[in-house]
Amino acid sequence: MLYMETNSLDPTWNLALEEAAQEWDQNEEIMMLWQNDNAIIVGRYQNAEKEINFDAANRLGVKVVRRSTGGGTVYHDLGNLNYSFIRPVDYTKKLEMTALSKPIEQALNFMGIPALAQGRNDITLEGKKISGTAQRIHSNRLLHHGTLLFDSNLDVLMSVLNVDPTKIISKGINSVRSRVTNIREHVSPEQFPDLKTFWSGLIDAFAKESPLTRVNPPAELLDKARFLQETKYQTWEWNFGSAPAFQYRNTKRYPGGNLEIDINVENGLISQCRICGDFLGLVELDELENSFIGLKFSETDVLKKLQAVDLSPYLGSITAEEVVDCLFLTA
């Protein structure tokens, strides 16, 4: 396995280099560890305006960048360590998302940290979340990445994110602070006095399982990353975009995640569609969204169309029936 570091704290560079690495024409698996300084990373299919407290974010100088994967919006600072794994994959085969988190779980366990991969995309410690993960298939490679809260500022995290209350109410928990914890609160200072020591320990743990070859990104990879940074991750069009004036909008939460559908209806036909949420999609939604255009705004027509499509690459475990439920049953 190749091991790379980004040598940057800029989220626009780190996400660009990660995407470039996913497009890199070589067959070995890649592991990356990296950090962002004071950044909000928006899930690919989410509305930034709904997820972020922009007053707090602007006051604290927090940068907002959209990533290429699904899942929820997260806060990064220098108390947080991010990891990425990139490997060739057959996208036609069903992926078990929880299994993708097992290597991190096992590495943490080897370090004496009793972490547990559970739910759709969480890694927990003593019942509280220390990591959220997300995935994307692109260029016949799977990107699986996530966060590790080591000593993050949870007060800032709470102030800059507008947490979906259904994520808390459905679990019977009072606040986002009670759902997350820092690893440092559960280990001795002698074991991991700082994040640098934790970072080194994580590398050693993975090296025990599989030999790691440290590499510096080659020039071709840096050039690709620089292009993606300038044309994508630093642009307003990618990070925010201009949404149409939707005439219909509904949001519902399902076991597979939060689903929001925004559409325009003209002359009884759907003329525009946008799908958002923190579901674990693997591919771009353009093709799915475009398939709505021209359909009659009726449960029968929409359900028939969706049942003819494999929705799992687009919406994770969200079903055609749940899409129709969100689109037509607002109660």
Secondary structure by P-SEA (a helix, b strand, c coil): cbbbbcccccaaaaaaaaaaaaaccccbbbbbbbcccbbbbbccccccccccaaaaaaaabbbbbbcccccccccccccbbbbbbbbbbcccccccccccaaaaaaaaaaacccccccccccccccccccbbbbbbbcccbbbbccccccccaaaaaaacccccaaaaaaacccccccccccccccccccccccaaaaaaaaaaaaaaabbbbbbcccaaaaaaaaaaaaaccccccccccccccccbbbbbbccccbbbbbbccccccccbbbbbccccccccaaaaaaaaccccccaaaaaaaaaacccccccccccaaaaaaaacccc
